Amino acid sequence: TDSAEYKMWGNGIALPCASYVLSGIANEGAKTLGSLFDGSGGFPLAGAMNGIVPIWASEIEPYPIAVTKSRFNQIK
């Protein structure tokens, strides 16, 4: 529904901000990522953009889960 999508985006993080954080973490040697309170999957996406492999994500809302699964079918 539209309301589920608006809720997801309202609680999300801007990709450039997440990418900035994850690039610093990647520079320190991180190879994998777990995402708690995943939302729209911003951190796994930013991690993948910086060479970090997303392994798992935690979310309870069905719509954000579907969004993350559409991007990363290997995430548990």
Secondary structure, DSSP 8 states (H G I E B T S, - for coil): -HHHHHHHHHT---HHHHHHHHHHHHHTT--EEEESS-TTTHHHHHHHHTT-EEEEE----HHHHHHHHHH-TT--
